[in-house]
Amino acid sequence: MSVVGIDVGFQNCYIAVARSGGIETIANEYSDRCTPACVSLASKNRMIGNAAKSQIITNFKNTVHGFKKFHGRAFDDPFVQAEKPKLPYSLHKLDNGNTGIKVRYLEEDKVFTCEQITGMLLTKLKETSENALKKPVVDCVISVPSFFTDAERRSVFDASQIAGLNCLRLITDTTAVALAYGIYKQDLPTPEERPRNVVFVDMGHSSFQVAITAFNKGKLKVLSTAFDPYLGGRNFDEALVDYFCEEFKSKYKLNVRDNPRAVLRLHQECEKLKKLMSANSSDLPLNIECFMNDIDVSSRMNRGHFEEMCAQYLMRVEMPLKVALEQSKLSRDDIYAVEIVGGATRIPAIKERIAKFFGKDVSTTLNADEAVARGCALQCAILSPACKVREFSITDVVPFPITLRWKSPTEDGLGECEVFTKMHAAPFSKVITFHKKEPFDLEAFYSNPQELPYPDHRIGCYSVQNVVPQPDGDSSKVKVKVRVNVHGIFSVSGASLIEKQKGDGDDMQIDSEPMVQNEGRGEEQNKMQVDPEGPSQQDQQSEENSSSSKEAAAGDKQDPAAGGSKPKVKVKSIELPIVVSNVRQLDSEVLTGFVEYERQMIIQDKLVKELNDAKNAVEEYVYDLRDKLCGMYEKYVTQDDSGRLSLMLEDTENWLYEDGEDQPKQVYEEKLDALRRLGQPIYDRHREHEDRPRAFEELGKKLQLYMKFVESYKQKDERFLHLSAEEMSSVEKCVSENMGWMNSRMNAQSKLAPTQDPVVKVADVIVKIQELENVCNPVINKPKPSLEEAPEASDQSAEAHNGPAAAEGKAEAKGNQQTKSGKEMEVD
């Protein structure tokens, strides 16, 4: 079983796998450890990753990048509308109001959802993983930003299903980094000691995240998280782009913004310049040839000027740090270390501000680019039964408070309760008790819309069905289980009606836990059930069974105030159906359709790859054979054949770049076969000429060996006296025949020119060697017959007369003689 962690970044993706007892970041087919988050759609196929990135300039309208933040967002979302003018490709409003991406694929205009595009990217990452592991990949853990809302997380989860992946967990970036940091630490304090508090700062290309985590031996607990979803490395790139656009407008009279290709090229150069300025404080040049209208442009920039331009972004670094520290209720002195990851943390000015805020040097012990993927792989290893990992528990947090509101059709007022507060531990389950006589609706939403980096604070509506009053007409007790699972996704996972079978006791006595009365006749238990194992159906069922058994036990318990005389109260738990609506997630039918379409695109990509491979094989054969005709094959082909073959190669090359540019796979295979019919004999003559001497040499050595054996037999060598005359005659005859065959073939071959087909092939010589060995080896290796009984008896008698020492010496001599004889018999 595979264990894979995937860091899906805004700009690049990383894959880490658990193998050979450790975590390894794997490289793609370009030997690159990072895969660009790009998908390029073309007239015949898709290109994903590095191949797609090379199409950004040439096929900019159909090459999709920077789509990570469109997950779960509506087309009318202010963020989407702000991004739309910056993108070289087109956005489209889907029927459900979400953001679609419009491109031209297979000569048709297509609109893909963000889930489909991310699914394509995950398909590529899955393929890369399988090539590295040499086995299928299904289970994985995928990273998401800590500020992703319920809708965004559901969207990423759907994308993993489209790619055919079983996502065991959506883990936040900073939690993955914390796991990669803590699991290898051998000196963490014990659970009884004060925890070690570490700050993790992650600034990538598009966002800024901070988490403060408490470590004890075998566990980590996230104390607080903070973020700026719109601050990252690309802000600094855009500042440089804006500056140079203005400069080129005044210096070269070029309106760069009117040319998407020029803007994309400028972005690429500005990103390179930004990285160079992180390592150099001197003036650095920017040169772009044929930038626009065949004009070469150039300019200069230094780090000081760059930091002045980006002052507004650098000022925003401190706020998330301050918020995270306040929420954790720690002081700066309580912080053990500050670990930084993410590409943008390499900017010196950002490092300085982080270090200044916490009053200590920042630490870079983790790989800035690969730490998230490594943490994902570690989490996958912990969750997978295929790996043995030391026990390490992870407690994450709910980034935004969640409120539940309820109403019945016949009730006028609304009730609501904040079921998960900000920074509440996750994953977590709670059971809320309601007293209802009829079905009712629950609406979940984020409590503080102003804190969300997302315009819609609604999560979903959940209708609890089949609620009926008790037989005596009283309200029924309905227990509703709400949950934030390991993916950080909220759900109403179950509801049950508690039916009293005997009305001998008050319904408030059924629950042994103390209650807190909530508005709208809802009650929430102070004691909550924690489910650290994740959101699987089995776990949920076991929790519900446990809850039911507790309730039954509480019902059977006698009231001590009544002196044990009060009859027992029996209860029955009935599962209630829940109808979910307004949850921003793909319908099952739509998702199934996307999965099938992804399979079709994979098949199409495979067919195009096979077609390109067939075409490339023809081109490669043309160039290879043409080169060798004037080189190593020159003496093996006649001048007439060489001229005719060279003309055919030239015609094939011209055909490839004209009529043969777009042909079926079978046509290329036929062209290659036609070329090979002429080229293969030349190749065979060259190979035979090179390998034939070695084959004849091997046959000659065998013949000399067996001839020596025959001569030894004729000289009455005692080693071979046990062999019969008939056996030796067969060996001698076989050797003689093969000697004659070899001499005649060598003489005949020596009379032929290299341009002629050989009279004897290497395969023929190998067959002769095998025939020779089959006849001679059984005779040569025939063992001597065992000694007779009578001589052994006389030897024993002699040993008895001469004593033990003599017997021992004779046995030793006999053993030496057998060893010597055995060595001499090993002829072949």
C-alpha positions in Angstrom: 0.0 0.0 0.0 1.3 3.4 -0.9 1.8 6.3 1.6 1.8 9.6 -0.2 1.6 13.3 1.0 0.7 16.0 -1.5 1.3 19.7 -1.0 -0.9 21.5 -3.6 0.5 25.0 -3.7 -0.7 28.1 -5.5 2.4 28.0 -7.8 4.1 24.6 -7.2 3.3 21.2 -5.9 5.4 18.7 -4.0 5.0 15.0 -3.4 6.5 13.1 -0.5 6.4 9.3 0.0 7.2 7.1 2.9 9.6 4.3 1.9 12.8 2.7 3.1 12.1 3.7 6.6 11.9 7.4 6.0 10.2 10.2 4.1 11.4 11.1 0.7 10.4 13.9 -1.7 10.2 12.5 -5.1 11.1 14.0 -8.5 9.0 14.1 -11.6 10.0 13.0 -15.2 12.0 16.2 -15.5 14.1 15.3 -12.4 12.5 18.2 -10.7 11.2 17.9 -7.1 8.5 20.5 -7.7 5.7 20.3 -10.2 4.2 23.6 -11.4 0.5 23.9 -10.6 -0.3 24.5 -14.3 -2.7 22.8 -16.7 -2.6 23.5 -20.4 -5.4 22.4 -22.7 -4.7 21.9 -26.4 -6.4 20.7 -29.6 -5.6 17.0 -28.9 -4.6 16.5 -25.3 -3.7 18.1 -22.0 -0.3 19.0 -20.7 0.2 19.2 -16.9 3.0 20.4 -14.7 6.4 21.3 -16.3 5.1 20.7 -19.9 2.1 23.1 -19.2 4.4 25.7 -17.7 6.3 25.9 -21.0 3.0 26.7 -22.7 2.2 29.7 -20.5 3.6 32.2 -23.0 2.7 30.5 -26.3 -0.7 29.1 -25.3 -1.6 31.6 -22.6 -5.4 31.6 -23.3 -5.7 27.9 -22.6 -3.0 27.5 -19.9 -4.6 27.6 -16.4 -2.5 28.6 -13.4 -3.2 30.4 -10.1 -6.6 28.6 -9.7 -6.2 27.4 -6.2 -8.1 30.2 -4.6 -11.2 29.7 -6.9 -12.2 26.6 -4.9 -15.7 26.9 -3.7 -16.1 30.5 -4.7 -18.9 32.1 -6.7 -18.3 33.9 -9.9 -19.6 37.1 -8.3 -17.2 36.8 -5.4 -15.3 40.1 -5.0 -12.0 38.2 -4.9 -12.8 36.4 -8.2 -13.8 39.7 -9.9 -10.6 41.3 -8.7 -8.5 38.5 -10.1 -10.3 38.3 -13.4 -8.5 41.2 -15.2 -5.1 39.8 -14.1 -5.6 36.4 -15.7 -4.6 35.6 -19.3 -7.4 32.9 -19.5 -11.2 33.5 -19.3 -13.5 32.9 -16.3 -17.1 31.8 -16.8 -20.1 31.8 -14.5 -21.5 28.3 -14.0 -25.1 27.3 -13.7 -24.8 27.0 -9.9 -23.1 30.4 -9.7 -19.6 29.1 -9.1 -16.5 30.1 -11.0 -15.7 28.1 -14.2 -12.6 28.3 -16.4 -13.2 28.6 -20.1 -10.6 27.2 -22.5 -10.5 25.6 -25.9 -10.0 21.8 -25.7 -10.3 19.3 -28.6 -11.2 22.1 -31.0 -14.2 23.0 -28.8 -14.9 25.7 -26.2 -15.1 24.0 -22.8 -15.9 25.3 -19.4 -14.2 23.3 -16.5 -14.9 23.7 -12.8 -12.1 24.4 -10.4 -12.5 20.9 -9.0 -11.9 19.5 -12.5 -8.8 21.5 -13.1 -7.4 20.6 -9.6 -8.4 17.0 -10.4 -6.3 17.1 -13.5 -3.3 18.4 -11.5 -3.8 15.7 -8.9 -4.0 13.0 -11.6 -0.5 14.1 -12.8 0.8 14.1 -9.2 -0.7 10.6 -8.8 1.0 9.4 -12.0 4.3 10.8 -10.8 3.9 9.0 -7.5 3.1 5.7 -9.2 6.2 6.0 -11.4 8.4 6.6 -8.4 6.9 3.8 -6.2 6.3 1.3 -9.1 2.9 0.5 -7.7 -0.7 2.0 -7.7 -1.3 5.0 -5.5 -4.8 5.5 -3.9 -4.4 6.7 -0.3 -3.0 10.1 0.3 -3.1 13.2 2.5 -3.5 16.6 0.9 -2.6 20.0 2.4 -5.0 23.0 2.4 -4.5 26.5 3.9 -5.6 26.9 7.5 -8.1 29.6 6.5 -10.0 27.5 4.0 -13.7 27.5 4.8 -16.0 24.5 4.7 -17.0 25.1 1.0 -13.3 25.4 -0.1 -12.3 22.2 1.8 -15.2 20.3 0.3 -14.2 21.5 -3.2 -10.6 20.2 -2.7 -11.9 16.9 -1.4 -14.1 16.6 -4.5 -11.1 17.2 -6.7 -9.2 14.4 -5.0 -12.1 12.0 -5.8 -12.1 13.2 -9.5 -8.5 12.2 -9.6 -9.3 8.7 -8.2 -7.5 9.4 -4.9 -8.7 8.4 -1.4 -7.9 11.4 0.7 -7.4 10.2 4.2 -7.1 13.7 5.5 -7.1 17.3 4.4 -4.5 18.7 6.7 -3.7 22.4 7.1 -0.3 23.6 5.9 1.0 24.7 9.3 -0.2 21.6 11.1 1.7 19.5 8.5 4.8 21.5 9.1 4.4 21.1 12.8 4.2 17.4 12.4 7.3 17.3 10.2 9.1 19.2 12.9 7.9 17.4 16.0 7.8 13.7 15.2 11.6 13.4 14.9 12.3 15.3 18.1 13.6 13.0 20.8 13.9 15.6 23.5 10.3 16.8 23.8 9.0 17.2 27.4 6.8 14.5 28.9 3.0 15.1 29.1 3.4 16.0 32.8 6.0 18.8 32.0 5.4 22.2 30.5 5.0 21.9 26.7 7.5 23.2 24.2 5.8 26.1 22.3 7.0 26.6 18.7 5.8 29.2 16.2 5.5 28.2 12.6 5.4 30.9 10.0 4.6 29.9 6.4 4.6 32.6 3.7 4.2 31.1 0.2 3.4 32.6 -3.1 -0.1 33.6 -2.3 -0.8 33.6 1.4 0.7 34.1 4.9 -0.1 31.7 7.7 1.1 31.5 11.4 0.5 28.8 13.9 1.6 28.4 17.5 1.9 24.7 18.5 2.5 23.1 21.9 4.6 19.9 21.8 4.9 17.1 24.3 6.3 13.7 23.8 4.1 11.9 21.3 1.7 14.7 20.6 1.2 18.2 19.3 -1.6 20.6 20.0 -2.3 23.7 17.8 -2.9 26.6 20.2 -3.8 29.2 17.7 -3.6 30.1 14.0 -3.7 33.4 12.2 -3.3 34.4 8.6 -3.4 37.0 5.9 -4.9 35.1 2.9 -3.9 37.8 0.4 -0.3 38.4 1.4 2.4 36.3 -0.3 5.4 36.3 -2.7 3.2 37.3 -5.7 2.4 40.7 -4.1 6.1 41.5 -4.3 6.3 40.2 -7.9 3.3 42.4 -8.8 5.0 45.4 -7.2 8.0 44.9 -9.5 5.8 44.4 -12.5 3.9 47.6 -11.8 7.1 49.5 -11.4 8.7 48.2 -14.7 5.4 48.7 -16.6 5.5 52.4 -15.7 9.2 52.6 -16.5 8.9 50.9 -19.9 6.0 53.2 -20.7 8.0 56.3 -20.2 11.3 54.9 -21.4 10.3 52.8 -24.5 6.7 54.1 -25.1 5.4 50.6 -24.5 2.0 49.9 -23.0 2.8 46.5 -21.5 -0.6 45.9 -20.0 -2.1 45.7 -23.5 -0.1 42.6 -24.3 -0.8 39.5 -22.2 2.3 37.7 -23.4 4.5 40.6 -22.5 3.0 40.8 -19.0 3.6 37.1 -18.5 7.2 37.3 -19.6 7.7 40.3 -17.3 6.2 38.4 -14.3 8.7 35.5 -14.9 11.6 37.9 -15.1 10.5 39.9 -12.0 10.2 36.7 -10.0 13.8 35.8 -10.9 14.9 39.3 -10.0 13.2 39.1 -6.6 15.0 35.8 -5.8 18.4 37.3 -6.9 17.8 40.4 -4.6 17.2 38.1 -1.6 20.9 37.0 -2.0 22.4 40.2 -3.3 22.1 43.8 -2.0 23.8 45.4 -5.0 22.2 46.8 -8.2 20.9 43.9 -10.4 20.0 44.2 -14.1 16.8 43.2 -15.8 17.1 42.5 -19.5 14.4 41.1 -21.8 15.1 40.6 -25.5 12.4 41.1 -28.1 10.1 42.0 -25.2 7.4 43.7 -27.2 7.2 45.1 -30.8 10.7 43.6 -31.3 12.1 46.0 -28.7 14.7 44.9 -26.2 14.2 46.4 -22.7 16.5 46.8 -19.8 16.5 48.3 -16.3 18.1 47.9 -12.8 16.8 47.3 -9.3 18.4 46.9 -5.9 17.2 45.5 -2.6 16.8 48.9 -0.8 14.6 50.3 -3.6 12.6 47.1 -3.7 11.9 47.2 0.0 10.7 50.8 -0.2 8.3 49.8 -3.0 6.9 46.9 -1.0 6.6 48.8 2.4 2.8 48.4 2.4 3.2 44.6 2.2 6.0 44.4 4.7 3.8 46.3 7.2 1.2 43.6 7.1 3.6 40.9 8.3 3.3 41.8 12.0 -0.5 41.6 12.4 -1.0 37.8 12.0 2.0 37.3 14.3 0.3 39.5 17.0 -3.1 37.9 16.6 -1.7 34.3 16.9 0.3 35.2 20.0 -2.7 36.9 21.7 -5.0 33.9 20.9 -2.5 31.4 22.3 -2.4 33.4 25.6 1.4 33.0 25.7 4.1 35.6 26.1 7.1 36.0 23.9 9.2 34.4 26.7 7.1 31.2 26.4 8.1 30.7 22.8 10.9 28.1 22.4 11.6 28.7 18.7 10.3 30.4 15.5 10.4 28.1 12.4 9.9 29.7 9.0 9.0 27.9 5.8 7.6 28.9 2.4 9.4 30.6 -0.5 8.6 34.2 0.4 10.3 33.8 3.9 13.6 34.0 2.0 13.1 37.7 1.5 15.5 39.3 4.1 13.0 42.1 5.1 10.4 39.5 6.1 12.9 37.5 8.1 13.9 40.6 10.0 10.3 41.6 10.9 9.5 38.1 12.2 12.7 38.0 14.2 12.1 41.5 15.6 8.5 40.7 16.6 9.4 37.6 18.7 12.8 39.0 19.9 14.7 36.0 18.7 16.4 34.6 15.6 14.3 32.7 13.2 15.1 29.0 12.6 15.4 27.4 9.2 15.9 23.8 10.2 13.0 22.6 8.0 13.1 22.6 4.2 11.3 25.8 3.2 9.7 24.2 0.2 9.2 20.6 1.1 8.2 20.7 4.8 4.5 20.7 4.1 4.6 17.7 1.7 6.8 15.8 4.2 4.3 16.5 7.0 1.5 15.2 4.8 3.3 12.0 4.1 4.0 11.5 7.8 0.3 12.0 8.5 -0.6 9.5 5.8 1.9 7.0 7.3 0.2 7.4 10.7 -3.2 6.8 9.2 -2.2 4.0 7.0 -2.1 0.4 8.3 0.8 -0.3 5.9 3.3 1.7 8.0 4.5 1.5 11.6 5.1 5.0 13.0 5.7 6.0 16.5 2.4 7.1 18.2 1.9 10.8 17.6 -1.4 12.5 18.2 -2.5 15.7 16.4 -5.0 18.2 17.7 -5.9 20.9 15.2 -8.2 23.8 15.7 -11.4 25.2 14.1 -10.3 28.5 12.6 -13.7 30.2 12.6 -16.5 29.9 15.1 -19.6 27.9 13.9 -23.2 28.6 15.0 -26.2 26.4 14.7 -29.7 28.0 14.3 -32.9 26.0 14.5 -36.6 26.5 13.8 -39.8 24.4 13.5 -42.5 25.1 11.0 -45.0 26.0 13.8 -42.6 28.0 15.9 -42.2 31.8 15.6 -38.9 32.3 17.3 -35.4 31.1 16.3 -32.9 29.5 18.6 -29.2 29.5 18.0 -26.1 28.2 19.8 -22.4 28.6 19.0 -21.4 24.9 18.8 -17.8 25.4 18.0 -15.9 28.4 19.2 -12.9 29.9 17.6 -9.8 27.8 18.1 -11.9 24.9 19.3 -10.1 21.5 19.2 -10.6 19.5 16.0 -11.6 16.8 15.0 -14.5 17.0 17.5 -18.1 15.8 17.9 -20.8 17.2 20.1 -24.3 16.0 20.9 -27.1 18.6 21.3 -30.5 17.7 22.8 -33.7 19.2 21.5 -37.3 18.8 22.7 -39.5 18.8 19.6 -42.9 17.5 18.5 -42.3 17.8 14.8 -39.5 17.9 12.2 -37.2 20.9 12.4 -34.5 22.6 10.4 -30.9 23.3 11.5 -28.9 26.0 9.8 -25.1 26.1 10.2 -23.1 29.2 9.5 -19.9 31.0 10.6 -20.6 33.3 13.5 -18.4 36.2 12.5 -18.7 36.9 8.7 -16.4 39.9 9.0 -13.5 37.6 9.9 -13.9 35.3 7.0 -11.7 35.6 3.9 -14.9 34.5 2.1 -18.1 36.3 1.3 -20.6 33.7 2.1 -20.9 32.7 5.8 -23.4 30.0 5.3 -22.3 26.3 5.7 -25.5 24.4 5.0 -29.1 23.4 6.1 -30.0 20.1 7.7 -33.6 19.0 8.1 -34.3 16.4 10.8 -37.1 14.3 9.6 -39.7 11.9 11.2 -39.8 13.7 14.6 -43.1 12.9 16.4 -44.4 13.6 19.9 -44.4 11.0 22.7 -47.4 8.7 23.1 -48.5 10.9 26.0 -48.4 14.0 23.8 -45.2 15.5 25.3 -42.2 16.7 23.3 -39.8 14.1 22.2 -36.1 14.3 23.1 -34.0 14.5 19.9 -30.3 14.1 20.1 -28.4 15.6 17.2 -24.7 14.9 16.7 -22.6 17.7 15.0 -19.1 17.2 14.0 -16.0 18.8 12.6 -14.1 15.9 11.0 -10.4 15.4 10.3 -10.8 17.3 7.0 -12.0 20.4 8.9 -15.5 19.9 7.3 -18.6 20.6 9.4 -21.6 18.2 9.3 -24.7 17.1 11.2 -23.6 13.5 11.3 -26.6 11.9 13.0 -29.9 12.4 14.8 -31.9 10.0 17.1 -35.2 10.2 18.8 -35.3 9.0 22.4 -38.6 7.2 23.0 -39.8 6.4 26.5 -41.5 3.0 26.7 -42.8 3.6 30.2 -43.8 7.1 31.4 -42.7 6.6 35.0 -40.0 9.2 35.1 -39.3 12.7 34.0 -37.4 12.9 30.7 -34.7 15.1 32.2 -33.6 12.1 34.3 -32.6 10.2 31.2 -29.3 12.0 30.7 -26.8 11.7 33.6 -24.7 14.7 32.3 -25.6 18.2 33.5 -27.4 20.3 31.0 -27.3 24.0 30.0 -30.6 25.4 28.9 -30.4 27.2 25.6 -32.7 29.5 23.8 -35.4 27.9 21.7 -35.8 24.8 23.8 -32.4 23.4 22.8 -30.0 21.9 25.3 -26.3 21.3 24.9 -24.3 18.8 26.9 -21.4 20.3 28.9 -19.6 17.0 28.5 -18.7 16.5 24.9 -17.6 13.4 23.0 -14.2 13.6 21.4 -13.5 11.5 18.4 -9.8 11.8 17.6 -9.8 9.0 15.0 -11.5 10.9 12.2 -14.8 10.9 10.5 -15.2 7.4 9.2 -18.7 5.9 9.3 -17.6 3.1 11.7 -16.2 5.7 14.1 -19.4 7.6 14.0 -21.5 4.5 14.5 -19.4 3.4 17.5 -19.8 6.8 19.1 -23.5 6.7 18.6 -23.7 3.2 20.0 -21.6 4.3 23.0 -23.9 7.3 23.4 -27.0 5.1 23.2 -25.6 2.7 25.8 -24.8 5.5 28.2 -28.3 6.9 27.8 -29.8 3.5 28.4 -27.7 3.0 31.5 -28.7 6.4 32.7 -32.3 5.5 32.2 -32.0 2.2 34.1 -30.4 4.0 37.0 -32.6 4.3 40.0 -33.0 7.7 41.7 -31.1 7.6 45.0 -33.5 10.2 46.5 -36.4 7.7 46.1 -34.6 5.1 48.1 -34.4 2.7 45.3 -38.1 2.2 45.2 -38.7 4.1 41.9 -39.3 1.8 38.9 -36.7 1.8 36.1 -37.2 4.0 33.0 -36.6 2.2 29.7 -35.8 4.2 26.6 -35.5 3.4 22.9 -33.3 5.2 20.5 -34.6 5.6 16.9 -32.4 6.9 14.1 -33.8 9.8 12.2 -33.1 10.7 8.6 -31.4 14.0 7.8 -32.0 15.9 4.5 -29.0 18.1 3.7 -29.4 21.2 1.5 -27.5 24.4 0.5 -24.1 22.7 1.1 -21.6 24.1 -1.3 -20.4 20.7 -2.7 -20.8 18.8 -6.0 -23.8 16.6 -6.3 -23.0 12.9 -6.4 -24.3 12.6 -10.0 -22.2 15.6 -11.1 -19.2 14.2 -9.3 -19.7 10.8 -11.0 -19.8 12.5 -14.4 -16.6 14.5 -13.7 -14.9 11.2 -12.7 -15.9 9.5 -15.9 -14.9 12.6 -18.0 -11.5 12.6 -16.3 -11.0 9.0 -17.3 -11.9 9.8 -20.9 -9.3 12.6 -20.9 -6.7 10.3 -19.4 -7.4 7.8 -22.3 -7.2 10.6 -24.8 -3.8 11.8 -23.4 -2.5 8.2 -23.6 -3.6 7.8 -27.2 -1.9 11.1 -28.1 1.2 10.1 -26.3 1.3 6.8 -28.2 0.8 8.7 -31.5 3.6 11.2 -30.7 5.9 8.3 -29.7 5.2 6.6 -33.0 6.0 9.8 -34.9 9.1 10.5 -32.8 10.3 6.9 -33.5 10.2 7.5 -37.3 12.1 10.8 -36.9 14.6 9.3 -34.5 15.3 6.4 -36.9 15.8 8.7 -39.8 18.4 10.8 -38.0 20.1 7.8 -36.4 20.4 5.8 -39.6 21.5 8.7 -41.7 24.3 9.5 -39.2 25.5 5.8 -39.2 25.4 5.4 -42.9 28.4 7.8 -43.1 30.0 6.3 -40.0 30.0 2.8 -38.6 27.7 1.3 -41.2 29.6 2.6 -44.2 31.6 -0.5 -45.0 28.5 -2.8 -44.6 26.4 -1.2 -47.4 27.1 -0.8 -51.1 27.3 2.6 -52.7 24.0 2.0 -54.6 22.1 0.9 -51.6 23.5 3.7 -49.5 22.3 6.3 -52.1 18.9 4.7 -52.4 18.5 4.6 -48.6 19.7 8.1 -48.2 17.1 9.4 -50.7 14.4 7.5 -48.9 15.4 9.0 -45.5 15.4 12.5 -47.0 11.9 11.9 -48.5 10.6 10.6 -45.1 12.0 13.6 -43.3 10.3 16.0 -45.7 7.1 14.0 -45.4 7.3 14.3 -41.6 7.2 18.1 -41.6 4.6 18.4 -44.4 1.9 15.8 -45.0 3.1 13.6 -42.1 2.6 16.3 -39.5 -0.7 14.9 -38.4 -1.3 11.3 -39.4 -2.8 8.3 -37.6 -0.5 6.1 -35.5 -0.7 3.2 -38.0 0.7 5.4 -40.8 3.8 6.2 -38.7 4.3 2.5 -37.9 4.1 1.6 -41.5 6.7 4.2 -42.4 9.0 2.9 -39.7 8.6 -0.7 -41.0 9.4 0.4 -44.5 12.6 2.0 -43.4 13.6 -0.9 -41.2 13.2 -3.3 -44.1 16.1 -1.5 -45.7 18.1 -0.6 -42.6 17.8 -3.8 -40.6 20.0 -5.9 -43.0 22.8 -3.3 -42.6 22.4 -3.3 -38.9 22.5 -7.1 -38.8 25.6 -7.3 -41.0 27.3 -4.8 -38.6 26.3 -6.7 -35.5 27.3 -10.1 -36.9 30.7 -8.8 -38.0 31.3 -7.4 -34.5 30.0 -10.5 -32.5 31.1 -13.4 -34.8 34.8 -13.4 -33.8 33.9 -13.7 -30.1 31.4 -16.6 -30.8 34.0 -18.5 -32.9 36.6 -17.9 -30.2 34.3 -19.4 -27.6 33.6 -22.5 -29.8 37.3 -22.9 -30.4 38.1 -22.9 -26.6 35.4 -25.6 -26.1 36.9 -27.8 -28.9 40.4 -27.5 -27.5 39.2 -28.5 -24.1 37.4 -31.6 -25.3 40.3 -32.6 -27.6 42.7 -32.4 -24.6 40.3 -34.7 -22.7 40.3 -37.2 -25.6 44.1 -37.2 -25.7 44.3 -37.8 -22.0 42.0 -40.8 -22.3 44.1 -42.3 -25.1 47.2 -41.9 -22.9 45.5 -44.1 -20.3 45.1 -41.4 -17.7 43.9 -43.2 -14.6 41.3 -40.4 -14.0 39.3 -41.5 -17.0 39.7 -45.3 -16.9 36.1 -45.7 -15.8 34.8 -44.3 -19.1 33.9 -46.8 -21.9 35.4 -46.8 -25.4 31.9 -46.1 -26.9 31.5 -42.9 -24.8 34.9 -41.6 -25.8 34.2 -42.4 -29.4 31.1 -40.3 -29.4 33.0 -37.4 -27.8 35.8 -37.7 -30.4 33.4 -37.9 -33.3 31.4 -34.8 -32.1 34.6 -32.8 -31.6 35.8 -33.7 -35.1 32.5 -32.8 -36.8 32.3 -29.4 -35.1 35.9 -28.7 -35.8 35.3 -29.3 -39.5 32.1 -27.2 -39.4 33.9 -24.3 -37.9 36.8 -24.4 -40.3 34.6 -24.6 -43.3 32.3 -21.7 -42.2 35.2 -19.5 -41.3 36.8 -20.1 -44.7 33.6 -19.4 -46.5 32.9 -16.2 -44.4 36.4 -14.9 -45.1 35.8 -14.9 -48.9 32.7 -12.6 -48.5 32.7 -8.8 -48.5 31.3 -7.0 -45.5 28.4 -5.7 -47.7 27.3 -9.3 -48.3 25.0 -11.2 -45.9 27.0 -13.7 -43.8 27.0 -17.4 -44.5 27.1 -18.1 -40.7 25.5 -16.2 -38.0 26.3 -15.8 -34.3 23.1 -17.7 -33.5 24.4 -20.7 -35.5 27.7 -20.8 -33.6 25.8 -20.6 -30.3 23.7 -23.6 -31.3 26.9 -25.6 -32.2 28.4 -24.7 -28.8 25.2 -26.0 -27.1 25.2 -29.2 -29.1 28.9 -29.8 -28.3 28.3 -29.4 -24.6 25.2 -31.6 -24.6 27.3 -34.5 -26.0 30.6 -34.0 -24.2 29.7 -32.8 -20.7 27.8 -35.8 -19.6 30.8 -38.0 -20.5 33.5 -35.8 -19.0 31.6 -35.2 -15.7 30.6 -38.9 -15.3 31.6 -39.8 -11.7 33.8 -42.9 -10.9 31.9 -45.9 -9.6 31.8 -46.5 -5.8 34.3 -48.9 -4.1 33.2 -52.6 -3.7 32.3 -54.2 -0.4 35.2 -56.6 -0.2 38.0 -54.1 -0.4 36.2 -52.1 2.3 36.1 -55.1 4.6 39.8 -55.8 4.2 40.5 -52.1 4.9 38.6 -52.4 8.1 40.5 -55.5 9.1 43.8 -53.8 8.4 42.7 -50.8 10.5 41.9 -53.2 13.4 45.5 -54.7 13.3 47.3 -51.4 12.9 45.3 -49.6 15.5 43.3 -46.4 15.6 46.1 -44.1 14.5 46.7 -46.0 11.4 43.0 -46.2 10.6 42.7 -42.5 11.1 45.6 -41.7 8.8 44.3 -43.9 6.1 40.9 -42.3 6.2 42.5 -38.9 6.0 44.5 -40.0 2.9 41.4 -41.5 1.4 39.6 -38.2 1.9 42.4 -36.2 0.3 42.4 -38.5 -2.7 38.7 -38.1 -3.2 39.0 -34.3 -3.0 41.8 -34.3 -5.5 39.9 -36.6 -7.9 36.8 -34.4 -7.6 38.8 -31.3 -8.5 40.3 -32.9 -11.5 37.0 -34.0 -12.7 35.6 -30.5 -12.9 36.5 -30.1 -16.6 33.7 -27.8 -17.8 
